[in-house]
Amino acid sequence: MKTLTFRKALIWGSLVLKRSAVPEPVLSARLLLQHATYRSHSGLLLLYNKPILPQILAYYRFLINRRKRFEPLPYILGYHYFMDFTLEIRRGVFIPRPETEILVEVAIKKLRDKKGIVIDMGTGTGAIAIALARFCPGLSLIGIDISREAIALARRNARLNGVGSRIIFRRADISNAELPQAVAIISNPPYIPTYQLPRLPLQIRLYEPMEALDGGEDGLEIIRLIVSRAREILLPGGYLILEVGEGQSERVKEIFIQNGFEDVEVFKDLLKIERIVSGVRYEG
Ligand SMILES: C[S@@+](CC[C@H](N)C(=O)[O-])C[C@H]1O[C@@H](n2cnc3c(N)ncnc32)[C@H](O)[C@@H]1O
């Protein structure tokens, strides 16, 4: 490619992504050009009609080629926004979704004035535990995950967000992790039924870790496991708050009730999908 202006480079990148049917091609191309030049949006506009340096152009082309193969933007950029803070993101660790912000909002309402330990099961980047540490000053958090990469990244994210001393992250399996008694358990577990995994969009299927998505035959295997662990771990009056997949809320409510949870509630996400199930375990 011969020398281009930034504007032409942006048009070129948008067209390449559009032709490959990448979602939001113009926005992706713009964010990648900002990343390649370390510029804000307005900083980039100031360069619009200037020629782009060959080494920046080469890097930008490399980024566009990654996105063209449907790699999610947060893996390319290395960061992602969650609630009102920024998380580092790395390949091999699940990218937090907007629905999970609703899970955190429900949890904050219930736990804001509580003191004690809250456990985030399947913590990933640490997004949920970090948000609760920031918004609920009386809580100490424990985040567990089966993935070594996730735990290393979660520790780093907690430090970067100033709550490193409030959260213990440990590599452990939900099924047998040794955990203390807690005032709440919160989780966005893997909940996609195994048979649906091959039908997920390319951007998820090719790049995100399968152990973060695979909820077993009916999608509810890890949810059942968490509910049964919650029965042993929760203190009397303790909360269990879970994110669930579309169409799963009724069955999850049943699982809660069968396991002795009361005050079971369901909350919708911004698309009006029943997304969060919460309950209280009054018996110890
Ligand atoms: C859907 S991701 C959620 C990550 C993060 N909490 C979030 O909301 O962005 C589920 C996480 O559970 C972890 N996980 C899956 N099975 C697990 C198990 N048996 N024990 C512990 N963690 C598990 C995965 O590694 C993944 O990080």
Ligand as a Chemical Component Dictionary entry (heavy atoms), coordinates in Angstrom:
data_LIG
# 
_chem_comp.id                   LIG 
_chem_comp.type                 NON-POLYMER 
_chem_comp.pdbx_formal_charge   0 
_chem_comp.three_letter_code    LIG 
# 
loop_
_chem_comp_atom.comp_id 
_chem_comp_atom.atom_id 
_chem_comp_atom.alt_atom_id 
_chem_comp_atom.type_symbol 
_chem_comp_atom.charge 
_chem_comp_atom.model_Cartn_x 
_chem_comp_atom.model_Cartn_y 
_chem_comp_atom.model_Cartn_z 
_chem_comp_atom.pdbx_ordinal 
LIG C1  C1  C 0  -18.789 -17.067 31.795 1  
LIG S1  S1  S 1  -17.191 -16.947 32.483 2  
LIG C2  C2  C 0  -17.441 -15.599 33.615 3  
LIG C3  C3  C 0  -16.182 -14.854 33.977 4  
LIG C4  C4  C 0  -16.430 -13.585 34.803 5  
LIG N1  N1  N 0  -17.052 -13.890 36.066 6  
LIG C5  C5  C 0  -17.279 -12.608 34.023 7  
LIG O1  O1  O 0  -18.482 -12.488 34.331 8  
LIG O2  O2  O -1 -16.763 -11.967 33.098 9  
LIG C6  C6  C 0  -17.135 -18.377 33.536 10 
LIG C7  C7  C 0  -15.822 -18.585 34.274 11 
LIG O3  O3  O 0  -15.950 -19.791 35.066 12 
LIG C8  C8  C 0  -14.717 -20.488 35.020 13 
LIG N2  N2  N 0  -15.015 -21.906 35.336 14 
LIG C9  C9  C 0  -15.613 -22.830 34.530 15 
LIG N3  N3  N 0  -15.739 -23.996 35.180 16 
LIG C10 C10 C 0  -15.217 -23.823 36.414 17 
LIG C11 C11 C 0  -15.054 -24.661 37.551 18 
LIG N4  N4  N 0  -15.468 -25.940 37.543 19 
LIG N5  N5  N 0  -14.462 -24.152 38.651 20 
LIG C12 C12 C 0  -14.036 -22.859 38.674 21 
LIG N6  N6  N 0  -14.162 -22.007 37.621 22 
LIG C13 C13 C 0  -14.752 -22.476 36.511 23 
LIG C14 C14 C 0  -14.173 -20.242 33.635 24 
LIG O4  O4  O 0  -12.771 -20.434 33.591 25 
LIG C15 C15 C 0  -14.605 -18.780 33.401 26 
LIG O5  O5  O 0  -13.597 -17.880 33.774 27 
# 
loop_
_chem_comp_bond.comp_id 
_chem_comp_bond.atom_id_1 
_chem_comp_bond.atom_id_2 
_chem_comp_bond.value_order 
_chem_comp_bond.pdbx_ordinal 
LIG C1  S1  SING 1  
LIG S1  C2  SING 2  
LIG S1  C6  SING 3  
LIG C2  C3  SING 4  
LIG C3  C4  SING 5  
LIG C4  N1  SING 6  
LIG C4  C5  SING 7  
LIG C5  O1  DOUB 8  
LIG C5  O2  SING 9  
LIG C6  C7  SING 10 
LIG C7  O3  SING 11 
LIG C7  C15 SING 12 
LIG O3  C8  SING 13 
LIG C8  N2  SING 14 
LIG C8  C14 SING 15 
LIG N2  C9  SING 16 
LIG N2  C13 SING 17 
LIG C9  N3  DOUB 18 
LIG N3  C10 SING 19 
LIG C10 C11 SING 20 
LIG C10 C13 DOUB 21 
LIG C11 N4  SING 22 
LIG C11 N5  DOUB 23 
LIG N5  C12 SING 24 
LIG C12 N6  DOUB 25 
LIG N6  C13 SING 26 
LIG C14 O4  SING 27 
LIG C14 C15 SING 28 
LIG C15 O5  SING 29 
# 
